[in-house]
Amino acid sequence: MNAKKNKALAVAVIGLATLVLTAIGLAQKQPLHHVVTFEAFCDKDLSPSGEPGHESQNDPNWYGVVTITIDGQKYEGTAAWQTVKGNMYADSFYGCAKATYDFGDLGMVEIWERCKTTFDDVTEIHRKHGYSGIEMIADGTGAFEKAMGVFYFTGHTEFWAEAGVPIRGEAVYAGSGIIDGIKLPD
């Protein structure tokens, strides 16, 4: 699909999800959380085997922190993000990924996403990739046990490879969406 069709599909999916979640929320008389945003930052040592940090190169996860804001209240947690499968093209990558956000006593939420990565800046020592897509809640515990929702997100991944320095990368992304069924502590 081309970018125009992808955007149209994303808008249609988000619109349909909004209608469905509104109907479910009204039927269950649970609070709808219309204003839900999140920000995540993950980093990783990508040094080749035999160099410092090589253990994390083979770990498919990226680890970091996540902040979710629900009805104006911020909650901090840990993030583990992983690309599951995808297709590489000359100028982009389309794939599926999953993330687990753990907010301690508040609970954990597992996210599945469909994402597109564009290769915006590619040099010998630096790479910056644009990153966007749609995320959906797959599972949760605690406050997120019955949560359902869809997020739209954007961000980037960036990599540095300087002579004599371990290769490192970071992923920064943020999104907003609608979640129904969150039971926040009183």
N, C-alpha and C positions, 0 to 999 in steps of 0.2 A: 504494500500500500504506500501511497505517497503521503507526504507530511500533511496535506490538506485533508485527506481522508482520515488520517490518524487523529487529527485535532477534532474533526467532526464526530468521529466515533467516541472520543474521550468526552466531549460535551454531552453526547447522547447518553452514554453510560452514567455519567455523574447526574444528569437530569433524572433519569429513570431511577437511579439509586435513591435520590432525594425524595421522590414521590413514594417509593416503596417504604423507605425508612419512616417517613412522616405517617403513612397509613399504619404501619406496625406500631409506632410509638403512641398514636392516638388510641389504637385498639387496646394496647396494654396499659395505658395511662402511666407510662414511665416518662421521666423527663427527657426531652430531646436536647442534646447538646449541639447546638448549631455552630457555635464558635469554638472549634477545636483546631489548634495549630501545633506543629512540631518542628523542631530543629535537631539535626544530628551531626556529629563530627566524629569521624573514625580515622585512624591512621594505621600504617603498617610498614614494617621493614621488609623490603623486597630483595634483599641481597642474595646473589646467587649462592648455591651450596658451597660450603667451604669458607665463606666469609662470615664475619660477625652477624648474628641475627638470622642465619639461614634456616633455623627451625620455623620461623613464622612465614617464610616464603612458601612452604608447602602447606600451610594452614589456609584453607579457602576462606575463612572468616576474616572480616575486618572488625576491629573492636574499638569502642569509643563511648561517647556519652550522648544522651538524648534528653531533650527538654520538651515536655508536652504541656500545652496550656489549654485548660478546660474551663470555660466560663470565667476567664480572667485569672484563674488560679494556676500557678506553675508547679510542675512536678519534675524532678530530676531523676534520671535513671541511667542504666548501662545499656549499650547497644552492641549487638553482634549481627553483622550483615554479610550475606554470601550470594554470589551469582550462582545460579543453579544450572541454567542451560541457555544457549543463545546461538545466534548466527552472525558471523563476521562478514562485513562488506568492506569495500575499498575505503569508504568515508564514514562508516558508522557500524554500530553493533546493536542488534535488537535481542533482548533476552528476558528471562524470568529470574527473579531473585527472591530471597526471603530475608526477613529481619526478625530478631527477637529483642523486644524492649522490656527490660526488667526494672520496675519501679519499687522494688522492695516490698514493704508492707501493703502498698497500694495494689500490687499485683503485677502480672506479666501479660504482654500482648504479643502474639505472633502475627506478622504481616507477610503477605505474598504480594509481589509486584510484577508488573509488566513494564519494562523500561527500554529507553532508547539512549544510546551513548553516541555522541558525535565527536570526531577527532578534530578539535578546534585549533590546537597548537601542538605541533609535533616537531621537535628538534632532537638532536643527539643527546642533549643533557636535560631536556625538559619536555613534559607532555601535559597538556590540559585537555580534558574531555568534558563536554557538556553532558548533562544527565537529566532526563525527565521521564515521567510516566505516571501510572496510576497504581495505587496500593489499596489492598483490601484486607480487612481483619479476618484472619483464619481461625484464631483460637485465643483464649485468654484465661486468666485466673484472677481471683480477688475481685476488684472493682470492674475488671474487664471480662468476667466470666460469661456474661450474656451480651457483650458489646458486639455491635455490627456496624460497619461503616466503610466508607471509601474516601481516600485522600488523593489529591493531585499534588505532585511534588516536582521540584526542579533543584538543580545543584550542579556540582562538578566533582570530578576526581582529578588529582594533580600528582605528578610524579617528577622526582629529581634524581639525576644520575651524574654525580660529579666524580672525577677521578680521585680515588683514594678514600671516598666517603661511601658508607653503605647506602644503597638505593632505598629511598623512602617514598611513601605515597600517602595521600590523605583524601578522604571523601567528605564533602560537606554538602548537605542537602536539607531542604525545608519544604513543608507543605501545609495544606489546610484541607479540611474536609468536614464531613458530617458523621458523627458517631451517635448511635442510639443504644440505650441499655447500660450505660455506665452507672455504677452505684458508688458514688463518692462517699467517703466517710463523713459522718455528721460533725 
